């Protein structure tokens, strides 16, 4: 068996490697020629995949920019981005372009699986007609299914192998083929009745988190106004052994899923004459969180007798989550923009993100940066930083992640 993968980014490359490590040849196709050239040379662009691990499977991995390389594959998995437009509506441009290209090389007997997160109905209503435009027919000539990606960047605990894989085929035979495919690399395959169910399940996973993060972010704002320590509140509530799941506030949501995926369903809901109010409200609260953090920076500096204008503000962590270098939708980027408007001089320390060229910044060595900072803001709590020691050393610390709760000092403030 051979597998073709369209898009070798944060989802596609780990998938290709998983198949290769299972003894299955995989061909990755990507429109980024530089990325393809690097992968051919055994250089990984993803932190979770060391170059050595990639090179170890070189015999079973192939990378190309030509979709023709997919003709010999038994299965083709589509793992391209599904972003939002500037108006927060689904942008299926990359997906439609990829599907059209796949249709151009589709041959009899192949299985096509969409892994990109999207709204319910995409696989059946958008991909199927484009694939059948090739002259081949679903069921008779090819199979089609949806199986949402569940990649957790930076996690050593959850991998492709031990994370249950949801699969929904357009026909029972489609589901059967997709189930057999993923059984080769996943310990558990969860079969659902349709691609729409699988599409909706993926969105529910992320909407659940988005709504609960918004709830605790809003409570953090209220607790601050009431003079209550929100971290103590959360810790107390989390002692309940049933009926409560711990979520923590922060500077906002980032990454390729939570800030984007819920809006795919809220957009789709409007086609059914419904406003998904919880989803929309959660998005509004989470998008506004960097503004609250900006306010907390202003308050912290004011309390120390300083104005934001002219102050040296050091951000610890600019990636969207601990342990990774991914800055997609990172709230740190918005916070930098807001503080610069106030005239602050911004620097940052993040060993996972050496540079932010679009902002004209590069990561600084922690010691000298701490010595010069009027305020240190903990935005992303990377595990390679001793944040309690930072709080004890820095002139003034604002902790947006609650990682300095062991330090009680007048120069430490928390969200």
BARO-705439 format. One line per field, with one value per residue (C-alpha): residue in one letter; chain; x, y, z. Coordinates in nm, 3 decimals. Example, Ala and Ser with C-alpha at 12.3 -4.5 7.8 and 13.67 -1.06 7.14 Angstrom:
resn: (A_S);
chain: (A_A);
c1: (1.230_1.367);
c2: (-0.450_-0.106);
c3: (0.780_0.714);
This chain:
resn: (X_X_X_X_X_X_X_X_X_X_X_X_X_X_X_X_X_X_X_X_X_X_X_X_X_X_X_X_X_X_X_X_X_X_X_X_X_X_X_X_X_X_X_X_X_X_X_X_X_X_X_X_X_X_X_X_X_X_X_X_X_X_X_X_X_X_X_X_X_X_X_X_X_X_X_X_X_X_X_X_X_X_X_X_X_X_X_X_X_X_X_X_X_X_X_X_X_X_X_X_X_X_X_X_X_X_X_X_X_X_X_X_X_X_X_X_X_X_X_X_X_X_X_X_X_X_X_X_X_X_X_X_X_X_X_X_X_X_X_X_X_X_X_X_X_X_X_X_X_X_X_X_X_X_X_X_X_X_X_X_X_X_X_X_X_X_X_X_X_X_X_X_X_X_X_X_X_X_X_X_X_X_X_X_X_X_X_X_X_X_X_X_X_X_X_X_X_X_X_X_X_X_X_X_X_X_X_X_X_X_X_X_X_X_X_X_X_X_X_X_X_X_X_X_X_X_X_X_X_X_X_X_X_X_X_X_X_X_X_X_X_X_X_X_X_X_X_X_X_X_X_X_X_X_X_X_X_X_X_X_X_X_X_X_X_X_X_X_X_X_X_X_X_X_X_X_X_X_X_X_X_X_X_X_X_X_X_X_X_X_X_X_X_X_X_X_X_X_X_X_X_X_X_X_X_X_X_X_X_X_X_X_X_X_X_X_X_X_X_X_X_X_X_X_X_X_X_X_X_X_X_X_X_X_X_X_X_X_X_X_X_X_X_X_X_X_X_X_X_X_X_X_X_X_X_X_X_X_X_X_X_X_X_X_X_X_X_X_X_X_X_X_X_X_X_X_X_X_X_X_X_X_X_X_X_X_X_X_X_X_X_X_X_X_X_X_X_X_X_X_X_X_X_X_X_X_X_X_X_X_X_X_X_X_X);
chain: (A_A_A_A_A_A_A_A_A_A_A_A_A_A_A_A_A_A_A_A_A_A_A_A_A_A_A_A_A_A_A_A_A_A_A_A_A_A_A_A_A_A_A_A_A_A_A_A_A_A_A_A_A_A_A_A_A_A_A_A_A_A_A_A_A_A_A_A_A_A_A_A_A_A_A_A_A_A_A_A_A_A_A_A_A_A_A_A_A_A_A_A_A_A_A_A_A_A_A_A_A_A_A_A_A_A_A_A_A_A_A_A_A_A_A_A_A_A_A_A_A_A_A_A_A_A_A_A_A_A_A_A_A_A_A_A_A_A_A_A_A_A_A_A_A_A_A_A_A_A_A_A_A_A_A_A_A_A_A_A_A_A_A_A_A_A_A_A_A_A_A_A_A_A_A_A_A_A_A_A_A_A_A_A_A_A_A_A_A_A_A_A_A_A_A_A_A_A_A_A_A_A_A_A_A_A_A_A_A_A_A_A_A_A_A_A_A_A_A_A_A_A_A_A_A_A_A_A_A_A_A_A_A_A_A_A_A_A_A_A_A_A_A_A_A_A_A_A_A_A_A_A_A_A_A_A_A_A_A_A_A_A_A_A_A_A_A_A_A_A_A_A_A_A_A_A_A_A_A_A_A_A_A_A_A_A_A_A_A_A_A_A_A_A_A_A_A_A_A_A_A_A_A_A_A_A_A_A_A_A_A_A_A_A_A_A_A_A_A_A_A_A_A_A_A_A_A_A_A_A_A_A_A_A_A_A_A_A_A_A_A_A_A_A_A_A_A_A_A_A_A_A_A_A_A_A_A_A_A_A_A_A_A_A_A_A_A_A_A_A_A_A_A_A_A_A_A_A_A_A_A_A_A_A_A_A_A_A_A_A_A_A_A_A_A_A_A_A_A_A_A_A_A_A_A_A_A_A_A_A_A_A_A_A_A);
c1: (0.000_0.115_-0.028_-0.027_-0.060_-0.153_0.001_0.301_0.263_0.180_-0.077_0.049_0.416_0.354_0.097_0.344_0.604_0.357_0.280_0.649_0.730_0.453_0.630_0.401_0.547_0.418_0.439_0.387_0.287_0.307_0.288_0.579_0.884_1.132_0.962_0.967_1.335_1.419_1.224_1.399_1.726_1.601_1.538_1.219_1.033_0.833_0.978_0.805_0.990_1.370_1.575_1.716_1.370_1.282_1.604_1.559_1.252_1.400_1.351_0.975_0.922_0.899_0.822_0.714_0.539_0.377_0.036_0.122_0.325_-0.008_-0.123_0.032_-0.104_-0.375_-0.507_-0.481_-0.517_-0.588_-0.432_-0.431_-0.511_-0.872_-0.832_-1.078_-1.121_-1.073_-1.449_-1.418_-1.583_-1.452_-1.183_-1.194_-0.966_-0.667_-0.893_-1.075_-0.747_-0.607_-0.923_-0.923_-0.561_-0.639_-0.932_-0.688_-0.481_-0.752_-0.761_-0.990_-0.956_-0.824_-0.947_-0.960_-0.981_-1.020_-0.845_-0.869_-1.113_-1.423_-1.799_-2.042_-2.129_-1.799_-1.689_-2.021_-2.125_-1.791_-1.532_-1.753_-1.876_-1.521_-1.383_-1.666_-1.594_-1.296_-1.543_-1.504_-1.797_-1.815_-1.846_-1.790_-1.452_-1.325_-1.402_-1.431_-1.428_-1.362_-1.128_-1.044_-0.688_-0.626_-0.266_-0.151_0.174_0.439_0.267_0.472_0.175_-0.069_0.049_-0.116_-0.087_-0.257_-0.513_-0.844_-0.911_-1.262_-1.366_-1.685_-1.734_-1.987_-2.085_-2.027_-1.759_-1.587_-1.588_-1.452_-1.154_-1.075_-1.102_-0.854_-0.617_-0.595_-0.586_-0.231_-0.114_-0.377_-0.450_-0.820_-1.039_-1.380_-1.629_-1.921_-2.215_-2.128_-1.868_-2.105_-2.093_-1.715_-1.696_-1.929_-1.744_-1.418_-1.582_-1.751_-1.413_-1.272_-1.592_-1.612_-1.268_-1.332_-1.653_-1.499_-1.185_-1.406_-1.605_-1.297_-1.145_-1.460_-1.459_-1.095_-1.193_-1.479_-1.260_-1.000_-1.261_-1.390_-1.042_-1.065_-0.775_-0.917_-0.641_-0.741_-1.103_-1.015_-0.800_-1.079_-1.343_-1.112_-1.115_-1.466_-1.422_-1.725_-1.914_-1.622_-1.343_-1.054_-0.991_-0.753_-0.758_-0.482_-0.402_-0.628_-0.639_-0.389_-0.295_-0.447_-0.768_-0.938_-0.937_-1.055_-1.258_-1.563_-1.642_-1.680_-1.983_-2.129_-2.107_-2.273_-2.548_-2.660_-2.745_-2.996_-3.153_-2.982_-2.737_-2.488_-2.481_-2.254_-1.993_-2.008_-1.994_-1.701_-1.515_-1.586_-1.467_-1.149_-1.059_-1.096_-0.871_-0.545_-0.709_-0.775_-0.411_-0.306_-0.508_-0.336_0.005_-0.098_-0.221_0.094_0.323_0.109_0.122_0.501_0.496_0.572_0.391_0.369_0.521_0.897_0.889_1.087_0.843_0.979_0.741_0.826_0.696_0.541_0.437_0.070_0.130_0.412_0.685_0.635_0.751_0.418_0.301_-0.014_-0.288_-0.073_-0.222_0.134_0.146_-0.166_-0.035_0.290_0.092_-0.125_0.166_0.365_0.073_0.121_0.488_0.633_0.971_0.908_1.148_1.085_1.249_1.140_1.393_1.132_1.083_1.424_1.277_0.959_1.074_0.733_0.764_1.137_1.216_1.445_1.452_1.689_1.903_1.699_1.949_2.032_1.672_1.546_1.799_1.678_1.304_1.075_0.805_0.817_0.495_0.460_0.254_0.346_0.480_0.749_0.883_1.246_1.198_1.195_0.911_0.917_1.286_1.202_0.937_1.187_1.450_1.257_1.176_0.809_0.627_0.278_0.186_-0.087_-0.062_-0.073_0.267_0.404_0.145_0.426_0.565_0.399_0.576_0.469_0.649_0.439_0.090_-0.130_-0.410);
c2: (0.000_0.354_0.680_1.028_1.335_1.680_1.945_1.854_2.109_2.056_1.788_1.630_1.576_1.389_1.180_1.094_1.000_0.782_0.580_0.550_0.425_0.167_0.039_0.216_0.435_0.793_1.072_1.429_1.697_2.065_2.392_2.534_2.444_2.551_2.330_2.035_2.088_2.101_1.782_1.605_1.698_1.558_1.894_1.917_2.246_2.107_2.100_1.774_1.597_1.602_1.584_1.251_1.097_1.221_1.090_0.752_0.694_0.844_0.524_0.531_0.908_1.109_1.479_1.664_1.976_1.782_1.629_1.366_1.198_1.093_0.874_0.559_0.610_0.379_0.658_1.037_1.239_1.612_1.813_2.173_2.488_2.602_2.961_3.247_3.549_3.900_3.896_3.582_3.356_3.019_3.044_2.719_2.850_2.628_2.326_2.375_2.424_2.105_1.908_2.025_1.916_1.577_1.533_1.589_1.285_1.068_0.712_0.416_0.237_0.524_0.638_1.012_1.134_1.495_1.576_1.957_2.102_2.243_2.285_1.991_1.914_2.013_1.661_1.567_1.901_2.048_1.772_1.500_1.700_1.816_1.464_1.321_1.588_1.365_1.122_0.870_0.784_0.748_0.387_0.240_0.401_0.570_0.611_0.929_0.993_1.256_1.197_1.507_1.573_1.566_1.683_1.833_2.019_1.988_1.703_1.397_1.226_1.226_1.110_0.999_0.639_0.674_0.941_0.784_0.853_0.946_0.825_0.895_0.762_0.869_0.502_0.200_0.080_0.421_0.400_0.046_0.147_0.453_0.249_-0.010_0.265_0.437_0.109_0.075_0.377_0.431_0.209_0.301_0.404_0.549_0.483_0.727_0.713_0.994_1.256_1.522_1.360_1.350_1.712_1.824_1.622_1.798_2.138_2.040_1.948_2.292_2.486_2.316_2.450_2.792_2.847_2.734_2.942_3.243_3.175_3.164_3.467_3.665_3.549_3.658_4.010_4.013_3.869_4.139_4.412_4.252_4.212_3.832_3.603_3.409_3.146_3.068_3.044_2.799_2.591_2.567_2.476_2.212_2.017_1.902_1.545_1.553_1.800_2.041_2.059_2.295_2.571_2.860_3.220_3.376_3.645_3.492_3.193_3.106_2.830_2.688_2.551_2.734_3.091_2.967_2.645_2.756_3.023_2.753_2.621_2.961_3.056_2.732_2.782_3.100_2.891_2.711_3.035_3.010_3.227_3.022_3.272_3.078_3.035_3.398_3.528_3.303_3.430_3.789_3.739_3.558_3.810_4.092_3.930_4.091_4.429_4.338_4.228_4.561_4.731_4.517_4.624_4.989_4.934_4.749_5.022_5.298_5.133_5.147_5.515_5.458_5.538_5.281_5.534_5.490_5.181_4.869_4.578_4.224_3.949_3.596_3.364_3.464_3.120_3.036_2.750_2.617_2.404_2.493_2.764_2.811_3.174_3.135_3.354_3.399_3.662_3.782_3.936_4.142_4.245_4.368_4.575_4.729_4.816_4.969_5.203_5.326_5.395_5.099_4.957_4.586_4.295_3.924_3.602_3.275_3.004_2.838_3.152_3.298_3.582_3.776_3.939_4.089_4.286_4.355_4.160_3.875_3.673_3.814_3.635_3.619_3.758_4.091_4.137_4.095_4.347_4.613_4.551_4.786_4.517_4.147_4.000_3.622_3.552_3.191_2.972_2.769_2.487_2.591_2.911_2.926_3.174_3.192_3.286_3.548_3.693_3.713_3.877_4.119_4.473_4.413_4.104_4.062_3.695_3.623_3.244_3.195_3.024_3.244_3.150_3.033_3.386_3.646_3.979_4.339_4.337_4.043_4.085_3.823_3.832);
c3: (0.000_-0.075_0.058_-0.096_0.125_-0.003_0.222_0.437_0.716_1.084_0.995_0.675_0.763_1.093_0.904_0.628_0.887_1.078_0.766_0.679_1.029_0.986_0.673_0.424_0.152_0.159_-0.097_0.021_-0.228_-0.139_-0.333_-0.130_-0.340_-0.070_0.186_-0.052_-0.129_0.243_0.313_0.028_0.196_0.526_0.694_0.895_0.946_1.239_1.591_1.679_1.397_1.431_1.111_1.224_1.252_0.904_0.751_0.914_0.693_0.376_0.176_0.232_0.205_-0.115_-0.154_-0.467_-0.595_-0.882_-0.816_-1.074_-0.800_-0.644_-0.935_-0.792_-0.440_-0.309_-0.085_-0.107_0.213_0.184_0.468_0.347_0.549_0.591_0.717_0.756_0.532_0.670_0.740_0.957_0.700_0.571_0.306_0.112_-0.161_-0.073_-0.026_-0.356_-0.542_-0.389_-0.467_-0.829_-0.861_-0.707_-0.948_-1.231_-1.134_-0.975_-1.103_-1.054_-0.723_-0.513_-0.173_-0.101_0.260_0.372_0.702_0.690_0.943_0.776_0.813_0.794_0.434_0.276_0.183_0.023_-0.127_-0.235_-0.278_-0.426_-0.731_-0.808_-0.789_-1.002_-1.263_-1.347_-1.501_-1.220_-0.995_-0.617_-0.510_-0.854_-0.924_-0.606_-0.236_-0.030_0.346_0.609_0.902_1.107_1.215_1.589_1.605_1.935_1.854_2.120_2.303_2.394_2.552_2.261_1.920_1.597_1.717_2.057_1.968_1.854_1.483_1.374_1.027_0.832_0.478_0.218_0.179_0.401_0.159_0.179_0.556_0.547_0.333_0.543_0.863_0.731_0.619_0.957_1.150_1.016_1.219_1.491_1.789_1.780_1.487_1.574_1.295_1.254_1.018_0.778_0.690_0.824_1.168_1.158_1.039_1.317_1.582_1.502_1.532_1.859_2.010_1.940_2.012_2.354_2.437_2.285_2.483_2.813_2.762_2.689_3.006_3.229_3.055_3.125_3.487_3.515_3.415_3.666_3.943_3.880_3.916_4.236_4.384_4.388_4.290_3.995_4.020_4.377_4.264_3.986_4.219_4.473_4.214_4.064_4.392_4.304_4.177_3.947_3.727_3.679_3.422_3.480_3.224_3.285_3.163_2.956_2.700_2.434_2.203_1.933_1.694_1.379_1.538_1.824_1.685_1.344_1.345_1.549_1.289_1.024_1.211_1.299_0.930_0.828_1.087_0.910_0.605_0.827_0.956_1.293_1.481_1.681_1.968_2.205_1.933_1.825_2.182_2.273_1.970_2.066_2.426_2.327_2.056_2.308_2.570_2.446_2.504_2.868_2.898_2.750_3.023_3.287_3.152_3.181_3.538_3.642_3.510_3.655_3.997_3.980_3.881_3.513_3.192_2.911_2.675_2.693_2.915_2.826_2.819_2.788_2.674_2.786_2.515_2.185_2.054_2.087_2.333_2.554_2.405_2.038_1.800_1.625_1.629_1.420_1.572_1.883_2.119_2.185_1.838_1.905_2.246_2.087_1.840_2.112_2.342_2.060_1.994_2.351_2.283_2.470_2.366_2.312_2.334_2.382_2.491_2.329_2.245_2.022_1.809_1.716_1.510_1.439_1.112_1.038_1.364_1.335_1.652_1.752_2.070_2.332_2.587_2.905_3.159_2.989_2.878_3.236_3.363_3.120_3.148_3.336_3.310_3.228_3.090_3.096_2.784_2.702_2.981_2.807_3.026_2.970_3.172_3.553_3.582_3.960_3.947_3.682_3.914_4.199_3.976_3.755_3.862_3.786_3.656_3.512_3.492_3.236_3.281_3.657_3.674_3.955_4.214_4.443_4.461_4.680_4.632_4.566_4.229_4.097_3.956_3.792_3.539);
